[in-house]
Amino acid sequence: MQAKTHSTTSTMHITDIPPNKIVNFIKFSKSNSFTMKQKLSKYIFISTVMVSLFLSCKKRPFIPDYTSTGGFVIGRETCKTNETEDYWLVDLTFYPNTPQYGDTLILSGITYTNVVKVKTLDQRLKQIGMTVSFDFKTVTPNKVITSGCNVATPVTYDLKELFIINQFEIR
């Protein structure tokens, strides 16, 4: 007797897999894709942060084109009949280590060491003893002599003039 030889091809169909194995395979596939999404999101976020930092670090820091200082209103010149045209005297010694912009002045027996005169002082700041802060670009290199007075007895001071950009009260 001769034995029959035949080849059996083994093919697996979805129906041959037990249902619990299919469910486990689907759960694994979903959880694996979820972690891939997380990794991709994390990569995109970190890349965005790094590019933003790189681009923002190329900028130079802002350097204003003006100087700031603070001082005390110490008096007023009396020159014009219209008081709004008179200069006001400011001692720029409010902040420590302020550069020397002005001159020394003795006023009512008190010596002030960094005095300038300003013309456009805000009405609210025109009080002797007021602490003020200024933003300015220029101070005259030479003393300004007030002229054109139209009062009987003018009181003027030869001091450098500070040209105000912004002005504030220091509280």
Secondary structure, DSSP 4 states (H G I P E B T S, - for coil): -PPP---------GGGS-HHHHHHHHHHHHHHHHHHHHHHHHHHHHHHHHHHHHHHTTSPPP--SSEEEEEEEEEE-B--SSGGGS-EEEE--SSTT----SEEEEETTEEEEEEEEES---GGG-STT-EEEEEEEEE-SSPBPP----SSS-B---B-BEEEEEEEE--
